[in-house]
Amino acid sequence: MFILLCFMVFLLLWCYFLYPVYLVVLSKFKVNRKEPIDDNYAPSVSIVIVAHNEEKVIEKTIISCLKQNYSRANFEIVVASDHSTDTTIEIAEKYKESGVRIVQTKDRKGRANAHNEACETITSDVIAFCDANTIWEEDTVENLVKSLAFTDVGHVSGKLCYINTDDNHVSHSEGLYWKYELMLRKLESSLSSITAGNGAVYAIKRSCYEAIDPLYSHDIVFPSMVVKKGLRSVYNPEALAYEKAGETTSDEYSRKVRMFGRAWHFMYKNPDVFNPFKVGLSYSIFMISHRFLRYSAGLIQAIILFISILILLRGYDGSSVVFNIFIVTQLLFYVAVILGKKMILGSKGYQLYYFNLFHLATLVGLYNAVTNKIKPFWLSPQSTRK
């Protein structure tokens, strides 16, 4: 039982601390290779914006996309309405003459389905995707295309920046986690391929695109899809996008439960994304470390606590100072979490609470996936639409 406890602790340490060190060490030994590039690459681009009742934010997003400095002759914007019942369609129609096209789904079947239906109408060389509440820099499309000009790249994810990380404890904690996540993506991209994209700013070559299960998410599907085709999925931090992080605990928790549930559903249905014979050894290690173990972190943490309690209940003699310290550290950690929730410890205390909320969301997401409670649609976090 003690050996199992040590193994669980190692897994948790690996996915959060040792895996980043592994990537950094690998990057030091990386051989600089000459990337194959098409100097004449000037593809046509369609930006797809999926929206369900986004009248509060859709206009600003459309305008930011229209301001792209990419050639207008090779460029269009597609607003895919997931059966909107507010004025989202009316707002989008105001920009039809500027190159905005509208695709309306017959029924509300979720974001992935709206993407699928919109992409059936697209013949452009590159399909880019933007969230309904996201603002792009004027050169974002240009930078996404620059990454796709490499002939061994099929998918690129840009850099999402949260604009409200100093507003409260919730958005600040999410901002810190996101910086850590982007650091990992930068390292993975430099070595091989990223393991997940971001729905706010990414693009894929039309030749690589495939419609996905409405219960999946492009964020985790596209990178592995491209890798299985023998191409790379990369991160370009110069392709910038901006939006708000959730400002309430319930908004962030609900978003993560949905995200983890869909990720678990995908991984359960597609175990080959961890198979080194399908995706290569490096990418297999990336997926196991960054995705499987990260999404298992809540379960691992629960197992560690459960085994620790069992060892104590079985009459542990207390002779090991190390184990005593370990038990006390866990107790102090959870006390700090409770205090952090009540904001007694301020921002850093809330970050401990947020860390555990994140792990709880991985557990609930796993439960939803196993019990087939994944839904194709959801309500947008209102604190990100103000």
Beta strands, then each sheet from edge to edge (+ up, - down):
strand 1: 45-51
strand 2: 75-81
strand 3: 100-104
strand 4: 126-130
strand 5: 135-136
strand 6: 153-162
strand 7: 202-205
strand 8: 232-243
sheet 1: 3+ 2+ 1+ 4+ 7- 6+ 8+ 5-
end
